[in-house]
């Protein structure tokens, strides 16, 4: 670096900066505090939380909290990161390559479908299973084996799907489409689940692990689908020296 460059101010952050979990969590904290103070109804809280979790760019976040005193300190911080000029939050924010971001429709809240769960038993073996649309859940028993559960047909906007599995020395391979929210509520002993996901998928890890832990690897893609736009997958059950592998594949 040249000596005269040392006194130069740092270059401003580029417009269209992608949002990360850190920025989203800060916004969620503000929203929770505002709800506790009676400023947001439960419906408003749910709507804004969904929008925060689905945000792809930092520029989408300030508008969610700029009318709340709890967000007074965070809004300027987000504006600096995103390059939004003060007082310009009402306009369209810049996205990749300086192009304007078109507001996306809100993510449809997922609802579990009515009907009977599909039962799967895998002992020392497994099968490839394409779960049909309209199926509400899969109940699975895996003993030294496991199925490949393809959920790309059953998951979609407004759909909540549940996989309840009890596994020993094995686990299922679970395939989901881009744009899914995954809530992991499993209990695992000497094992854990492996998530091979993309930027368009969010994992809410509520699992309980003993002598184990989940492994989450993420890769970037050009897919613009929002997390939760294609529904929610809820994982439940117990695994002993076993775990599931969840991967993302396009339809």
matplotlib code that plots the C-alpha trace (Angstrom):
import matplotlib.pyplot as plt

x = [0.0, 1.3, 2.1, -0.4, -3.1, -2.8, -4.6, -7.5, -10.9, -11.9, -14.0, -17.7, -19.5, -21.1, -24.8, -26.8, -24.9, -26.4, -27.9, -26.5, -27.8, -26.2, -28.3, -31.5, -31.1, -30.6, -33.8, -35.7, -34.5, -35.9, -39.2, -39.5, -38.8, -41.3, -44.0, -43.2, -43.7, -47.1, -46.2, -46.8, -49.8, -49.0, -50.0, -47.7, -44.9, -45.3, -45.5, -42.3, -40.4, -41.2, -40.0, -36.8, -36.0, -36.7, -34.6, -31.8, -30.2, -29.5, -31.4, -34.7, -34.3, -34.5, -38.1, -39.1, -38.1, -37.8, -41.1, -40.1, -38.1, -36.4, -34.7, -33.5, -29.8, -30.0, -31.6, -28.6, -26.2, -28.2, -28.4, -24.6, -24.1, -26.6, -25.7, -29.2, -29.2, -31.0, -34.6, -34.6, -36.0, -39.3, -37.7, -36.5, -33.1, -30.3, -29.5, -26.9, -25.0, -26.8, -30.2, -33.3, -34.7, -38.4, -40.3, -41.1, -44.5, -44.6, -43.9, -47.1, -47.3, -47.0, -49.9, -49.8, -52.1, -54.9, -54.7, -52.8, -49.0, -47.2, -45.4, -41.9, -39.8, -36.2, -34.3, -30.8, -32.0, -33.9, -35.9, -36.2, -39.5, -41.1, -43.6, -46.8, -48.4, -51.0, -49.2, -48.9, -46.1, -43.8, -43.3, -40.1, -38.3, -34.8, -32.6, -29.2, -30.8, -32.7, -34.8, -34.2, -37.2, -37.7, -39.9, -39.6, -43.2, -44.9, -43.3, -44.5, -45.9, -47.9, -47.0, -45.7, -44.4, -43.2, -40.7, -40.9, -38.1, -36.6, -33.2, -30.5, -27.1, -28.6, -30.7, -32.6, -31.5, -33.9, -34.1, -35.8, -36.3, -34.7, -36.6, -37.5, -37.3, -36.1, -36.9, -34.8, -36.4, -34.7, -32.9, -29.7, -27.2, -23.7, -24.9, -26.2, -27.9, -26.0, -27.4, -26.0, -28.0, -27.9, -28.4, -32.2, -32.6, -32.7, -32.2, -33.7, -31.7, -33.7, -32.2, -30.9, -27.6, -25.6, -22.0, -22.9, -23.9, -25.3, -23.1, -24.4, -22.6, -23.9, -23.1, -24.0, -26.2, -28.0, -31.4, -33.4, -36.0, -36.6, -36.2, -39.7, -41.2, -41.5, -42.8, -41.4, -39.9, -40.1, -37.8, -38.7, -37.7, -34.7, -31.4, -28.9, -25.5, -27.3, -28.4, -30.1, -28.6, -30.7, -29.7, -31.1, -31.9, -33.9, -37.2]
y = [0.0, 3.5, 5.8, 8.4, 5.7, 5.2, 8.4, 7.7, 6.7, 3.1, 2.4, 2.4, -0.9, -1.8, -1.4, -4.5, -6.2, -9.6, -10.0, -12.6, -14.3, -11.6, -8.8, -10.8, -11.8, -8.1, -7.2, -10.1, -9.0, -5.5, -6.9, -9.1, -6.2, -4.0, -6.8, -7.1, -3.4, -3.6, -1.8, -4.8, -7.2, -10.9, -10.7, -7.8, -9.5, -12.7, -10.8, -8.8, -11.7, -13.7, -10.8, -10.5, -14.2, -14.1, -10.9, -11.5, -8.0, -5.7, -3.0, -4.9, -4.8, -1.1, -0.7, -3.5, -1.5, 2.1, 3.0, 1.3, 3.2, -0.1, 0.0, 3.6, 2.5, -0.4, 1.4, 3.7, 0.8, -1.2, 1.9, 2.3, -1.4, -1.3, 2.2, 3.6, 7.4, 8.6, 9.3, 7.2, 4.0, 4.5, 4.0, 0.9, -0.3, -1.1, -4.8, -6.6, -4.6, -1.4, -2.6, -1.7, -4.4, -5.1, -5.8, -9.4, -10.7, -11.9, -15.5, -17.5, -18.9, -22.7, -24.9, -28.6, -30.5, -32.7, -36.5, -39.5, -39.7, -42.1, -44.9, -46.1, -48.9, -49.6, -52.4, -53.2, -51.6, -48.6, -47.4, -44.3, -42.7, -39.7, -38.3, -37.3, -33.8, -33.5, -35.9, -34.2, -36.2, -39.3, -41.5, -43.5, -46.3, -46.9, -49.7, -50.0, -48.7, -45.7, -44.4, -41.6, -39.3, -36.9, -34.1, -31.8, -32.7, -32.3, -29.1, -25.8, -22.4, -22.5, -26.2, -27.5, -31.1, -33.2, -36.1, -38.1, -40.7, -43.1, -44.3, -46.5, -46.8, -45.3, -42.4, -41.1, -39.1, -36.2, -34.1, -30.7, -28.0, -24.5, -22.0, -24.2, -23.4, -26.4, -26.6, -29.3, -30.5, -33.9, -35.5, -37.2, -39.3, -39.9, -38.6, -35.6, -34.4, -33.1, -30.2, -29.6, -26.5, -23.3, -19.6, -20.1, -22.4, -21.5, -24.0, -23.3, -25.6, -26.5, -30.0, -31.5, -33.4, -35.5, -36.3, -35.1, -32.1, -31.1, -30.2, -27.4, -26.6, -23.9, -23.0, -19.9, -20.2, -17.8, -19.0, -16.0, -18.0, -16.8, -19.1, -20.3, -19.5, -23.2, -24.2, -25.6, -29.0, -30.0, -32.8, -34.7, -37.9, -39.6, -41.0, -43.2, -43.3, -42.2, -39.0, -37.8, -36.0, -33.2, -31.8, -29.3, -30.2, -28.2, -29.6]
z = [0.0, -0.9, 2.0, 0.9, 0.8, 4.6, 5.3, 3.0, 4.6, 4.0, 0.9, 1.6, 1.7, -1.6, -2.1, -2.3, 0.6, 1.4, 4.8, 7.2, 10.3, 12.5, 10.9, 10.9, 14.6, 15.6, 13.8, 15.4, 18.8, 18.2, 17.0, 20.1, 22.4, 20.6, 20.9, 24.6, 25.0, 23.3, 20.1, 17.8, 17.7, 17.4, 13.8, 13.1, 14.9, 12.9, 9.6, 10.3, 11.7, 8.5, 6.4, 8.4, 8.1, 4.4, 3.7, 1.2, 1.4, 4.3, 2.5, 3.2, 7.0, 8.1, 7.0, 9.3, 12.5, 11.5, 13.2, 16.5, 19.2, 20.1, 16.7, 16.8, 17.2, 14.8, 11.8, 11.2, 11.5, 8.9, 6.6, 6.7, 5.8, 2.9, 1.6, 2.0, 2.3, 5.5, 4.8, 1.6, 3.1, 1.4, -2.1, -3.7, -2.4, -4.7, -5.3, -7.2, -9.9, -8.7, -9.9, -7.9, -5.7, -6.4, -3.2, -2.9, -1.7, 1.9, 2.6, 3.0, 6.6, 6.5, 7.7, 8.2, 5.9, 7.1, 6.7, 7.8, 8.1, 5.8, 7.7, 6.7, 8.2, 7.1, 8.7, 7.2, 4.0, 2.5, -0.4, -2.5, -1.6, -3.4, -1.0, -2.8, -2.5, 0.2, 2.6, 6.0, 7.5, 7.4, 10.5, 10.1, 11.9, 10.8, 12.2, 10.6, 7.4, 6.1, 3.2, 0.8, 1.3, -1.6, -0.4, -3.4, -4.6, -1.2, 0.0, -1.5, -0.5, 2.7, 3.4, 6.7, 6.5, 9.4, 9.5, 12.8, 12.9, 15.5, 14.2, 15.5, 13.8, 10.6, 9.3, 6.3, 3.3, 3.0, -0.2, -0.1, -2.8, -2.5, -0.5, 2.5, 6.2, 8.3, 12.0, 13.7, 17.0, 17.1, 20.1, 19.2, 21.3, 20.0, 16.6, 14.8, 11.6, 8.5, 6.5, 3.0, 2.2, 0.1, 0.7, 0.0, 3.0, 6.6, 9.5, 12.9, 15.1, 18.2, 18.5, 21.7, 21.3, 23.7, 22.8, 19.3, 17.2, 13.9, 10.9, 8.7, 5.4, 3.1, -0.5, -2.5, -5.6, -8.0, -6.7, -5.5, -3.6, -0.1, 2.9, 3.8, 0.4, -0.4, 3.0, 6.2, 7.1, 10.8, 12.0, 15.2, 16.8, 18.4, 17.0, 18.7, 17.0, 13.8, 12.0, 9.0, 5.9, 4.5, 1.1, -1.3, -4.9, -7.5, -8.7]

ax = plt.figure().add_subplot(projection="3d")
ax.plot(x, y, z, "-o")
ax.set_aspect("equal")
plt.show()
